[in-house]
């Protein structure tokens, strides 16, 4: 077998690195796991906690983007109105 894997090769769960965009410090992941564990009966892993942190970060990133877009739109509206009055 060569070093390449074809589409039909089975990749077992610990064989591949998770594909995520951000690296959270282990201490933060552990703390998040402790916090989230209190809210579920299922045993959470550090990967579960990392994904939850990723989701929370993404959620707040979207809220921030919406807020910036709204503020920009409001500034543009006020600018357009001020130009129309002159």
N, CA, C and O atoms as a MOPAC input file, in Angstrom:
PM7 MOZYME 1SCF
protein

 N      0.84000 1    -1.17000 1     0.00000 1
 C      0.00000 1     0.00000 1     0.00000 1
 C      0.89000 1     1.24100 1     0.00000 1
 O      1.86200 1     1.32200 1     0.75200 1
 N      0.55300 1     2.18300 1    -0.83400 1
 C      1.31400 1     3.42600 1    -0.87400 1
 C      0.86000 1     4.32300 1     0.26100 1
 O     -0.06400 1     3.96900 1     0.99300 1
 N      1.49000 1     5.47600 1     0.42100 1
 C      1.13000 1     6.41400 1     1.47500 1
 C     -0.17700 1     7.13900 1     1.19800 1
 O     -0.71700 1     7.79500 1     2.08800 1
 N     -0.69600 1     7.03300 1    -0.02400 1
 C     -1.92600 1     7.72800 1    -0.37300 1
 C     -3.13800 1     6.89900 1     0.02300 1
 O     -3.08100 1     5.67000 1     0.05200 1
 N     -4.22000 1     7.57300 1     0.32300 1
 C     -5.47700 1     6.88000 1     0.61600 1
 C     -6.45700 1     7.19100 1    -0.48900 1
 O     -6.59000 1     8.33600 1    -0.91900 1
 N     -7.14000 1     6.16200 1    -0.94100 1
 C     -8.16500 1     6.42200 1    -1.94600 1
 C     -9.51100 1     6.63100 1    -1.26000 1
 O     -9.61800 1     6.51200 1    -0.04000 1
 N    -10.53100 1     6.94200 1    -2.04500 1
 C    -11.84100 1     7.27000 1    -1.47700 1
 C    -12.44900 1     6.12600 1    -0.68300 1
 O    -13.22100 1     6.37200 1     0.24400 1
 N    -12.13000 1     4.90000 1    -1.01400 1
 C    -12.76600 1     3.75800 1    -0.37300 1
 C    -12.02400 1     3.28000 1     0.87900 1
 O    -12.47100 1     2.33700 1     1.53200 1
 N    -10.91800 1     3.90300 1     1.21500 1
 C    -10.16600 1     3.50800 1     2.39700 1
 C    -10.87100 1     4.00600 1     3.64300 1
 O    -11.31300 1     5.15400 1     3.70000 1
 N    -10.97500 1     3.15000 1     4.63000 1
 C    -11.61500 1     3.52700 1     5.88700 1
 C    -10.62700 1     4.35300 1     6.71900 1
 O     -9.47400 1     3.96400 1     6.90500 1
 N    -11.10200 1     5.49200 1     7.21000 1
 C    -10.29900 1     6.30900 1     8.11300 1
 C    -10.97000 1     6.24900 1     9.46900 1
 O    -12.09300 1     6.72800 1     9.63000 1
 N    -10.31100 1     5.68200 1    10.42000 1
 C    -10.87700 1     5.52900 1    11.75300 1
 C    -10.81300 1     6.83000 1    12.52200 1
 O     -9.89600 1     7.62200 1    12.30300 1
 N    -11.77300 1     7.08100 1    13.43100 1
 C    -11.81400 1     8.35700 1    14.14600 1
 C    -10.53600 1     8.80700 1    14.80600 1
 O    -10.57300 1    10.03600 1    14.74500 1
 N     -9.68200 1     8.52000 1    15.26700 1
 C     -8.45100 1     9.06800 1    15.84000 1
 C     -7.32400 1     9.16600 1    14.85100 1
 O     -6.24100 1     9.63300 1    15.20500 1
 N     -7.54100 1     8.73200 1    13.58900 1
 C     -6.46600 1     8.75000 1    12.60100 1
 C     -6.28800 1    10.09800 1    11.92400 1
 O     -5.20600 1    10.38600 1    11.41200 1
 N     -7.28700 1    10.90200 1    11.91000 1
 C     -7.14000 1    12.16500 1    11.19200 1
 C     -7.30400 1    13.32800 1    12.15100 1
 O     -8.06000 1    13.26600 1    13.12000 1
 N     -6.57400 1    14.38500 1    11.84900 1
 C     -6.66000 1    15.57700 1    12.67500 1
 C     -7.99000 1    16.26200 1    12.40900 1
 O     -8.44600 1    16.30600 1    11.26600 1
 N     -8.61500 1    16.79300 1    13.44400 1
 C     -9.84600 1    17.53600 1    13.20700 1
 C     -9.55100 1    18.76100 1    12.35100 1
 O     -8.51800 1    19.40800 1    12.52000 1
 N    -10.45700 1    19.07600 1    11.43500 1
 C    -10.23900 1    20.24400 1    10.59600 1
 C    -11.00000 1    21.42300 1    11.18500 1
 O    -12.20200 1    21.57000 1    10.96600 1
 N    -10.30600 1    22.24000 1    11.91500 1
 C    -10.91700 1    23.44000 1    12.46800 1
 C     -9.96800 1    24.60200 1    12.27800 1
 O     -8.76900 1    24.42600 1    12.05900 1
 N    -10.53200 1    25.79100 1    12.36700 1
 C     -9.77900 1    26.96900 1    11.99500 1
 C     -9.05300 1    27.62400 1    13.16500 1
 O     -8.19100 1    28.47400 1    12.94000 1
 N     -9.36200 1    27.27000 1    14.36700 1
 C     -8.85600 1    28.00400 1    15.51000 1
 C     -8.27400 1    27.02600 1    16.52200 1
 O     -8.77200 1    25.91000 1    16.67300 1
 N     -7.24700 1    27.43400 1    17.19500 1
 C     -6.66400 1    26.60400 1    18.24700 1
 C     -6.96200 1    27.27200 1    19.58500 1
 O     -6.53500 1    28.39900 1    19.83400 1
 N     -7.69000 1    26.57700 1    20.43000 1
 C     -7.99400 1    27.08300 1    21.75600 1
 C     -7.00600 1    26.47000 1    22.74300 1
 O     -6.65700 1    25.29600 1    22.61500 1
 N     -6.55700 1    27.23500 1    23.71200 1
 C     -5.65200 1    26.67400 1    24.73000 1
 C     -6.33300 1    25.52300 1    25.46800 1
 O     -7.53800 1    25.56000 1    25.71600 1
 N     -5.55700 1    24.51100 1    25.81200 1
 C     -6.10000 1    23.33300 1    26.50500 1
 C     -6.83200 1    23.71600 1    27.78000 1
 O     -7.85900 1    23.12200 1    28.11000 1
 N     -6.31200 1    24.70600 1    28.50300 1
 C     -6.94200 1    25.13800 1    29.75300 1
 C     -8.35700 1    25.67300 1    29.49200 1
 O     -9.27300 1    25.40400 1    30.27000 1
 N     -8.53600 1    26.41900 1    28.41200 1
 C     -9.85400 1    26.95000 1    28.05900 1
 C    -10.80100 1    25.82000 1    27.65500 1
 O    -11.97200 1    25.82700 1    28.03600 1
 N    -10.30600 1    24.85800 1    26.89400 1
 C    -11.13000 1    23.71700 1    26.47100 1
 C    -11.58700 1    22.92500 1    27.69100 1
 O    -12.75100 1    22.53400 1    27.77800 1
 N    -10.67900 1    22.68800 1    28.62900 1
 C    -11.03300 1    21.95300 1    29.85600 1
 C    -12.08600 1    22.71600 1    30.65900 1
 O    -13.04700 1    22.12300 1    31.14900 1
 N    -11.90600 1    24.02300 1    30.79200 1
 C    -12.87600 1    24.82800 1    31.54500 1
 C    -14.23300 1    24.80700 1    30.84800 1
 O    -15.26700 1    24.69400 1    31.50500 1
 N    -14.23200 1    24.91600 1    29.52700 1
 C    -15.49100 1    24.86400 1    28.76900 1
 C    -16.15900 1    23.50900 1    28.95100 1
 O    -17.37500 1    23.43300 1    29.12500 1
 N    -15.36700 1    22.43800 1    28.91100 1
 C    -15.93500 1    21.09700 1    29.10100 1
 C    -16.58500 1    20.98500 1    30.46800 1
 O    -17.66300 1    20.40400 1    30.59400 1
 N    -15.94900 1    21.52900 1    31.48600 1
 C    -16.49900 1    21.50400 1    32.84400 1
 C    -17.81900 1    22.28000 1    32.90000 1
 O    -18.79000 1    21.81600 1    33.49800 1
 N    -17.85200 1    23.44900 1    32.28100 1
 C    -19.06700 1    24.27100 1    32.29000 1
 C    -20.19700 1    23.57500 1    31.54100 1
 O    -21.31400 1    23.47500 1    32.05000 1
 N    -19.90700 1    23.09200 1    30.32800 1
 C    -20.94600 1    22.46500 1    29.50800 1
 C    -21.37900 1    21.11100 1    30.07300 1
 O    -22.52700 1    20.70500 1    29.89400 1
 N    -20.48000 1    20.41800 1    30.74600 1
 C    -20.80400 1    19.09700 1    31.29000 1
 C    -21.94100 1    19.18300 1    32.30300 1
 O    -22.72300 1    18.24300 1    32.44800 1
 N    -22.02900 1    20.31100 1    33.00300 1
 C    -23.09300 1    20.49200 1    34.00600 1
 C    -24.47300 1    20.53900 1    33.36100 1
 O    -25.48400 1    20.39800 1    34.04900 1
 N    -24.52100 1    20.73700 1    32.04400 1
 C    -25.80000 1    20.92400 1    31.35500 1
 C    -26.23400 1    19.71200 1    30.52500 1
 O    -27.21600 1    19.77900 1    29.78600 1
 N    -25.50200 1    18.61300 1    30.64900 1
 C    -25.87000 1    17.42000 1    29.88800 1
 C    -25.50700 1    16.16400 1    30.67200 1
 O    -24.61200 1    16.18000 1    31.51800 1
 N    -26.21000 1    15.08500 1    30.38000 1
 C    -25.89900 1    13.81300 1    31.03800 1
 C    -24.88400 1    13.00900 1    30.22000 1
 O    -24.28400 1    12.05900 1    30.72400 1
 N    -24.69900 1    13.39500 1    28.96000 1
 C    -23.73100 1    12.69800 1    28.10900 1
 C    -22.31800 1    13.12600 1    28.47800 1
 O    -22.06600 1    14.30900 1    28.70800 1
 N    -21.39700 1    12.17000 1    28.53600 1
 C    -20.00400 1    12.48500 1    28.84800 1
 C    -19.39500 1    13.25200 1    27.68900 1
 O    -19.33500 1    12.75000 1    26.56700 1
 N    -18.94200 1    14.46800 1    27.96000 1
 C    -18.35000 1    15.29900 1    26.92100 1
 C    -16.84500 1    15.07100 1    26.83800 1
 O    -16.17200 1    14.85300 1    27.84600 1
 N    -16.34500 1    15.12700 1    25.62600 1
 C    -14.90500 1    15.02900 1    25.40100 1
 C    -14.34700 1    16.43800 1    25.21000 1
 O    -15.09800 1    17.40300 1    25.06700 1
 N    -13.03800 1    16.53800 1    25.20900 1
 C    -12.41400 1    17.83000 1    24.92100 1
 C    -12.75100 1    18.28500 1    23.50700 1
 O    -12.88300 1    19.48400 1    23.26300 1
 N    -12.89000 1    17.35900 1    22.58100 1
 C    -13.26000 1    17.72800 1    21.21200 1
 C    -14.67900 1    18.28600 1    21.18700 1
 O    -14.94600 1    19.23700 1    20.45200 1
 N    -15.59200 1    17.72100 1    21.97100 1
 C    -16.94600 1    18.27800 1    22.08500 1
 C    -16.86500 1    19.72400 1    22.58100 1
 O    -17.50000 1    20.61800 1    22.02100 1
 N    -16.08200 1    19.94100 1    23.63200 1
 C    -15.95300 1    21.28000 1    24.20500 1
 C    -15.31500 1    22.23000 1    23.20200 1
 O    -15.72500 1    23.38700 1    23.10800 1
 N    -14.32000 1    21.76700 1    22.45000 1
 C    -13.67300 1    22.60600 1    21.45200 1
 C    -14.66800 1    23.01800 1    20.37700 1
 O    -14.67200 1    24.16600 1    19.93300 1
 N    -15.51000 1    22.08200 1    19.96200 1
 C    -16.52500 1    22.39300 1    18.95400 1
 C    -17.54800 1    23.39400 1    19.50000 1
 O    -17.99700 1    24.28100 1    18.77400 1
 N    -17.91300 1    23.25300 1    20.76100 1
 C    -18.83700 1    24.20000 1    21.37100 1
 C    -18.22000 1    25.59800 1    21.41300 1
 O    -18.90100 1    26.58600 1    21.14100 1
 N    -16.94100 1    25.68200 1    21.75200 1
 C    -16.25700 1    26.97400 1    21.74200 1
 C    -16.21900 1    27.55600 1    20.33300 1
 O    -16.43100 1    28.75400 1    20.14400 1
 N    -15.95200 1    26.71600 1    19.36000 1
 C    -15.92900 1    27.14800 1    17.96200 1
 C    -17.30300 1    27.69600 1    17.56100 1
 O    -17.39300 1    28.74400 1    16.92200 1
 N    -18.35700 1    26.99200 1    17.93300 1
 C    -19.71600 1    27.44200 1    17.60800 1
 C    -20.06000 1    28.76700 1    18.29800 1
 O    -20.63400 1    29.66100 1    17.67600 1
 N    -19.71200 1    28.89000 1    19.57000 1
 C    -19.97100 1    30.14100 1    20.28600 1
 C    -19.19900 1    31.30200 1    19.66400 1
 O    -19.73500 1    32.39600 1    19.49000 1
 N    -17.95600 1    31.05200 1    19.33900 1
 C    -17.13500 1    32.09800 1    18.72200 1
 C    -17.72500 1    32.51100 1    17.38500 1
 O    -17.79300 1    33.70100 1    17.07500 1
 N    -18.14700 1    31.54700 1    16.60000 1
 C    -18.76300 1    31.84400 1    15.30900 1
 C    -20.06200 1    32.61500 1    15.46500 1
 O    -20.33500 1    33.53300 1    14.69100 1
 N    -20.86100 1    32.25500 1    16.45100 1
 C    -22.12400 1    32.94400 1    16.71600 1
 C    -21.87800 1    34.41400 1    17.01700 1
 O    -22.52600 1    35.29100 1    16.44600 1
 N    -20.93700 1    34.67700 1    17.92000 1
 C    -20.66500 1    36.07000 1    18.27500 1
 C    -19.97200 1    36.82400 1    17.13700 1
 O    -20.13100 1    38.03900 1    17.01900 1
 N    -19.21400 1    36.12300 1    16.30900 1
 C    -18.61300 1    36.76000 1    15.13700 1
 C    -19.70800 1    37.23400 1    14.18600 1
 O    -19.63400 1    38.34200 1    13.65500 1
 N    -20.71800 1    36.40300 1    13.97100 1
 C    -21.83700 1    36.77800 1    13.09500 1
 C    -22.59200 1    37.97000 1    13.68300 1
 O    -22.92200 1    38.90800 1    12.95700 1
 N    -22.86700 1    37.94300 1    14.98300 1
 C    -23.54400 1    39.07500 1    15.61400 1
 C    -22.73800 1    40.36100 1    15.42900 1
 O    -23.30600 1    41.41600 1    15.14300 1
 N    -21.43700 1    40.27400 1    15.58800 1
 C    -20.57400 1    41.44200 1    15.42300 1
 C    -20.61200 1    41.95000 1    13.97800 1
 O    -20.67500 1    43.15600 1    13.74100 1
 N    -20.57400 1    41.03000 1    13.02100 1
 C    -20.64100 1    41.41900 1    11.61100 1
 C    -21.97100 1    42.09900 1    11.29500 1
 O    -21.99800 1    43.09800 1    10.57700 1
 N    -23.06400 1    41.57100 1    11.82000 1
 C    -24.38100 1    42.17600 1    11.60100 1
 C    -24.42300 1    43.58200 1    12.19300 1
 O    -24.92900 1    44.51300 1    11.56800 1
 N    -23.88500 1    43.72500 1    13.40400 1
 C    -23.88000 1    45.02700 1    14.05700 1
 C    -23.06700 1    46.03000 1    13.23600 1
 O    -23.50600 1    47.16000 1    13.02500 1
 N    -21.89800 1    45.62100 1    12.77800 1
 C    -21.07000 1    46.52300 1    11.95800 1
 C    -21.78300 1    46.90400 1    10.67500 1
 O    -21.75400 1    48.06800 1    10.27600 1
 N    -22.42400 1    45.94500 1    10.02400 1
 C    -23.14100 1    46.22700 1     8.78000 1
 C    -24.29600 1    47.18700 1     9.03700 1
 O    -24.53300 1    48.10200 1     8.24800 1
 N    -25.01400 1    46.98200 1    10.13400 1
 C    -26.13600 1    47.86600 1    10.46000 1
 C    -25.64700 1    49.27900 1    10.74800 1
 O    -26.24000 1    50.25100 1    10.28100 1
 N    -24.56400 1    49.39800 1    11.51800 1
 C    -24.02100 1    50.72600 1    11.82400 1
 C    -23.54300 1    51.42500 1    10.55400 1
 O    -23.75000 1    52.62600 1    10.38400 1
 N    -22.90400 1    50.66800 1     9.66400 1
 C    -22.43400 1    51.24600 1     8.40300 1
 C    -23.62200 1    51.71900 1     7.56700 1
 O    -23.58700 1    52.79700 1     6.97400 1
 N    -24.66500 1    50.90700 1     7.52900 1
 C    -25.86700 1    51.27500 1     6.78200 1
 C    -26.50100 1    52.53800 1     7.35300 1
 O    -26.92900 1    53.41600 1     6.60500 1
 N    -26.56000 1    52.62500 1     8.68300 1
 C    -27.12500 1    53.80900 1     9.32700 1
 C    -26.28700 1    55.05200 1     9.03600 1
 O    -26.83500 1    56.12800 1     8.79600 1
 N    -24.95700 1    54.90600 1     9.05800 1
 C    -24.07700 1    56.04200 1     8.73300 1
 C    -24.29100 1    56.47900 1     7.29700 1
 O    -24.35900 1    57.67400 1     7.01200 1
 N    -24.39900 1    55.51400 1     6.38900 1
 C    -24.61300 1    55.83800 1     4.97900 1
 C    -25.95500 1    56.53000 1     4.77900 1
 O    -26.06400 1    57.46500 1     3.98600 1
 N    -26.97600 1    56.07000 1     5.49700 1
 C    -28.30500 1    56.69100 1     5.40200 1
 C    -28.25700 1    58.12700 1     5.87500 1
 O    -28.80600 1    59.01600 1     5.22400 1
 N    -27.61700 1    58.35800 1     6.98400 1
 C    -27.50800 1    59.71800 1     7.50500 1
 C    -26.69700 1    60.57700 1     6.55200 1
 O    -27.03300 1    61.74200 1     6.33700 1
 N    -25.65400 1    60.03500 1     5.98500 1
 C    -24.83900 1    60.78300 1     5.02300 1
 C    -25.61200 1    61.11400 1     3.77900 1
 O    -25.51000 1    62.22600 1     3.26100 1
 N    -26.39900 1    60.15000 1     3.28000 1
 C    -27.21600 1    60.39100 1     2.08500 1
 C    -28.26700 1    61.45600 1     2.37000 1
 O    -28.51500 1    62.33000 1     1.53900 1
 N    -28.89500 1    61.37900 1     3.56700 1
 C    -29.92900 1    62.35900 1     3.93200 1
 C    -29.31300 1    63.75500 1     4.05000 1
 O    -29.91300 1    64.73600 1     3.61100 1
 N    -28.11700 1    63.84700 1     4.64100 1
 C    -27.47200 1    65.14900 1     4.80600 1
 C    -27.12500 1    65.74400 1     3.44700 1
 O    -27.26100 1    66.95300 1     3.25500 1
 N    -26.68300 1    64.92500 1     2.50500 1
 C    -26.35000 1    65.41000 1     1.16000 1
 C    -27.61600 1    65.84700 1     0.42400 1
 O    -27.58100 1    66.81400 1    -0.33700 1
 N    -28.73500 1    65.14800 1     0.63800 1
 C    -29.98200 1    65.47400 1    -0.04700 1
 C    -30.52700 1    66.82100 1     0.41900 1
 O    -31.17300 1    67.53300 1    -0.35100 1
 N    -30.26200 1    67.17700 1     1.69900 1
 C    -30.77000 1    68.44300 1     2.23300 1
 C    -29.98500 1    69.63500 1     1.68300 1
 O    -30.53700 1    70.73200 1     1.59800 1
 N    -28.73300 1    69.45600 1     1.31200 1
 C    -27.90300 1    70.57300 1     0.82500 1
 C    -28.10900 1    70.88000 1    -0.59400 1
 O    -27.47700 1    71.79200 1    -1.12700 1

